[in-house]
Amino acid sequence: MADYTHLPINEQIDSLAGYYVPLKEVRLEYKGREVLYMIGQAVVEASCCGFQNRAYALVPGYIVKWQNKTTDKGLPVSEVEPIADDDAQEAVKKTIRQTEQVDQIDFWQ
């Protein structure tokens, strides 16, 4: 199990080479369980590779407990179970690609 901290939606978060913006969170039904994924936009504006603007999906995993605690800064935290099964990951990727315009899909390990 792992803790997933829900980030503020539509707020820019600065990083070393640019910034990213969480755009939305989705609770996806999959084989009787709920999968949590987040859609975001990453902007790399200060790197050796030039400017990049990419949409991505981050899949923390199956929701075990929804927003059952908060961080010291008051952000909600959910307990998730990363999706380890390759077939399940492929099925979730397929569903995300059918509904979202993303360049990359990453799963928590």
JOLIN-V243545 format. One record per helix or strand. SS is the DSSP state (h for helix, s for strand). FROM is the first residue (numbers start at 1). TO is the last residue. If there is no record, write none. Layout:
((SS:FROM:TO) (SS:FROM:TO))
//
This chain:
((s:2:5) (s:12:15) (s:18:30) (s:33:44) (s:52:70) (s:76:81) (h:86:99) (s:104:107))
//
